[in-house]
Amino acid sequence: MTEAFPGPSGAEATAPGCGAAGDCGAVPELSEATHDFLKALASPTRQQIMLLFAHGAELSVNEIAERAGIGQSTASQQLALLRRGGIVASRRDGKAVLYRGDKERAARALADLQDYLKFCC
């Protein structure tokens, strides 16, 4: 017997391996924050930017653009996606905005993803 649950396209999918009594338990769903997290990590450019924040580094958009070898506007766009994905946080320091990795939000998204993968894999 299988349990029905909403698939990625909204259509019904099934979870194999449920007992005859339908005892699969709650079917996990990835949160919107975790979807944004995965989208943010999907780009090699954003992955490269994330490496700049190693060891707690805080950098301005201009520093990020220079070190990543990209334009300032591209860096700003990529940072916006990383912030939406919960991977990067920012703070204002006078006129400058400094960016850094957001370990707590990233850890929550990873825990959500891990719970999901434990269910299906």
N, C-alpha and C positions, 0 to 999 in steps of 0.2 A: 504494500500500500504506500502511496506517496501523499504528501501534503502539498496543497496548492499555496503559492505565494506570488506576489506581483513580481514579474520579471523586469529587466531594465527598460523595456519599451512600454511598460504598463500592462502588457498582456500577462496572462497567468502562466506561471512556470511551476514545476514540481520539484520537491526536495526528495530525492531517492533515499531509501534506507529507513523510512519510518516504519515503526512496528504496526501490527494489525490493528492496534487500538488507536493509531494515529498519535503516538506519544513522541513526536519530534521535538516538542517544546517550542518556544518562541523562535520564529525565524528572524535572524538579525537583519537589519537594514543599515547601510552606511549613512551617516548623517550628511547633511549638506556641507558642513564644514570639512568632512573627510573627503567628499567629492572635490571641493575646492583645493584641498591639500594635494590630492593626486594630480589634479590639473596643473597646479603650480610646479610640481616636480617633473612634469612631462617634458619640459623644454631643456635642451642641453645648455642654452644660455643661462637660464635660471639656475640650473645645477651649478654652473661655473660661478655665478654670483654667490650662491650659498657657501661655496668653499672660501670665499673672502671673509666670511664671518667666523672662521675657525678661532678657537681659543677666546671667544667673547669679544671679538673686534667690533667696534662701532665705526661706521663709515658714512660720509656724506654721499649724496648722489654723484657729485663730481668725482670723488675718489673711486667710487664703484665703477663709473664709466671709464675712467682712466685705466684702472687695474684690469678690467674685463675687456678693454679694447673695443668699446662700443660708444655710441653717441650718448650725450646726456639725456636726450628725450627718450631714447630706447631704454636706457637704464631706469628712468622714471616709470615708464610703462611696465617694465619687468618687475620693478619693486612693488608697484601697485598690485600686480597679480600675486606676488609672493605674500604681501600683507593680507590680501583677501583669502589666500590659502592658509593663513595662520602660521606661516613659517618665519616671517619677519615682523618685527615690531619697530616702532620709531619713537623718537622723542625730540622735542625742539630744544636747541641750545642756542639762545640768542636768535640770530637770523637763520642759522643752519638747522637742518633736520638730519639727525643721525639715525642710521638703521643698524639693526643687530638681529641675530637669530633669535627666534622666540621658542625656546626649548619646551616651555610648559604647554603651549597650544599644539606644537608638533607632537609632543608625547601623547596628548589626548587623541589626536587624529590617528596616531600609530596604534594606540590601544583599541580604538574603534575598528580599525582595519584588521588588527590581530584577532579580535573577537569574531569578526565576519569570516576570516579565513579559517579559523578553528572549526566553524560550523560547516563550511563547504568543502574543506580539503582534508 
